[in-house]
Amino acid sequence: MENITKHYQKLLNLEHIDNKSIILDIGANIGNVTDVIMKKYNPNIYCYEPNIGCYNYMLKRFKKNTKIKIFNTAVSNFSGKANLYFHRKANNISEFNERASLKKEKDGLDINKKIEVNCINIKEILENHNQIDLIKIDIEGSEYEVMPEIIKNRNKIKMVLCETHGNPDGKKIPSTDGSKLVVKNKIWIKDYKNLISKLKEMNLYGNWFYEWY
């Protein structure tokens, strides 16, 4: 596996994944995680990505692979329509390399740069599977909406890799006036602490739930 970063090395040592496994890639972006996992294990992967640019890119990227299913939808705790907000430096909101979020409170976004997208309830997704070998989550703040339902269904889910926002010990960025460094996405500090505390109390942190990034 050439050109795999140290971070992605985690994906290459999943002993419970094989060619019959079910993987959910929630917030798939352009499919880099899916690509690494597919080349290593050849499992069945369901990708969810609301950004139309990323979605179209994945359709072309994986068009010959029938084991990869791609859905142009966001994932949260409701089904319906939602706004997807883009970074303030985004030149074209249809570009696949811009990180977008359903959460307009996320640092760096421009609330005027947005598109309407379809959203599906995580509960509906989980109900479609009897067993899930891995869920990878990278949904820019909406992880706090989906994790309660995922925890509730933990007995049929073998592993969760999740990007978390609001870690008080995580990345620091300049404050609005530039006078000091503050926690990136500090609006989610409380949500982060509550989630991690619950996972540790349930003995799920570090052996079922793993922080991604």
N, C-alpha and C positions, 0 to 999 in steps of 0.2 A: 504494500500500500504506500505509494509514493506521495510526498507532499502532504502528509498528515501531521497537523500541529500536535504539540504535546497535549493540549486540551482534548483533542479528538481521540487521543490514544485510549481514553476511557472506554470508547465505544468498541474497541477491538478486543476487549477481554470480558465479554458478557457470556459466561459459560452456559447460561440457561437459554440462549437464543440459537435457533437452528432454522432450517428451511420451512418448517411448519409453523413457526411462531407468528403471532399477531402483534404488530407494532403500531402505535398511534403517534404520529408526528404532528403535534398541535402547535401551530405557528411555524410552518415548515420553511418559510422564506423561499429561497430558490432551490431547496432540496439538498443542501450539502450534507446534513446529518443522514437523511434518507439514502443518499448516494453511498456514503461510507458503510452504513449498516447493510445495505443491499449487496454491495461487493463482497463483504465479509461473510454474511450469513445466508443471503438469498431468502429472507422471510416474506411475509405478506405485510405490506405497509399501507396505512391509510393516512394521507397527508391533508391537513386543513390549513388553508392560507387565504386570508381575505384580500390581500393586495393583488389586484388583477394583473399587474406586471409580473409579479413573482409566479402567480398561477399559470399564466401563459408560458413563461419560461420553463416551468416544470413540465407542462404538457409536451413541449418539444423535447426537453431533456430526457424524459422517461417514456416517450411514445411507443417504444418497442417492448416495454416491460409491462406485462399484464398483471404482475403481482403488486404493482404500485397503483393505488387508487387516489385520485387527487380531487379535492373539493374546494371550490372558491367560496369559502365561508369562514367567518370568525367563530371562535368558541368562547362561550361565557356561561352564565347561569340562567339564560333565557333564550328563546327563539324569536326571531323577528328581524327588524331593520335596526342598524346602528351606524353611527358615524365613525369612520376611520380617519384619525388625524395624523398628519405628516410633520416631519422635522422642519424647523423654520428655514433651514438651508436647502431644502428640497427644491430643485429647479423644475421638476416634472413629477407630479404625484403618481404617475403611472410607471415610473422607473422602479425596477425591482430591487435596487440596492439601497433604498431608503427605509429606515426602521420606523414603522408606524404603530399606532396604538389606538384602541377604543377609548383609552383614558386621556382626556384632554389635559389632565393635571400633570401628566408625565413631563419631566424636565426636557426642554429643548423643542417642544412642539409648537406649531403655529395653528391656532384653532380656526384660522381662516383657510387653511389648506386641508381640505377634507373631502372624502367621498362617502356616499352611502353604500353600505355593504350588508349582505345577509349574515345573520348570526344564528348559530345553533346551540341549544342547551346541551351541556356536557352530559347531563342525565340521559338524554336521547341517544347520544353516541354510545355510552356505556351499556345501555340496554340492548344494543345490537350485537354484543359479544358475550360469550359464555366465559371466556378466559382471555386475558390480555397479558402478554409477556413483558411489554415495556411501553410506557407512555413518556414521551419527551415533550416538555412544555416550554415554550418561549413566546409568551403572548403579552409582553410589555406592560405588566401591572394587573392584567386580568387573571393572573394565577390565583389571586386571593378569592376570586369568584368561583373558580372551578375546583379548587382543592378540597373543600368540604365534601362534595359529592364523590370525589375520587377516593378520599379517605373512607367514606361510608362503604364504598365498594372494594375495599382493599383486599378482601379475601379472593377475588378473582383477578387481581392485578399483581404481577410478580415484582415489578420495579417501576419507580418513577424518577425521571431526571428532570429537574425543574429550574429554570432561570428565575431567581427571586430578586425583587426590587425593595429597596429601603433598608438593607442591612446596615445597621449603625456602625459596623466595623468595616464596611466595604469602601468603595471608591468615593473620593471626595472631589468636589468641584467648587469653583469660586462662587461666593454669594452674589446676590443681585448687584450690590454696589462694589463688589470686587475686594472688599476689605478683609475677607477671611475665607477659609475653606469650610464647606458644609457637606453633609451626607448627600450623595446623589439620590434623587427621588425620595427625599426625607418624608414626604407626605405618607409614605407607606411603612414608616418605621414601626408603628404600632401593629399594623397588620403582619409585618414580618415577624416581630417578636411573638405575637399570639400564635401564628402558624408553627414556628419552630418549637415553641414551648409545648404546644399540643402534640406535635410529632415525637418529641423527646419523652413526654409523659407516656405515650403509647408505645414507646420503644420502637419507633418506625424510622427515626432519623439516623441515617448512616447505615441502615441495613435493608431498607425498603425505599425510602425517600433520600435522594441525593441532590445536592444543589448543583445546578449546571451554570457555570460561570460564577 
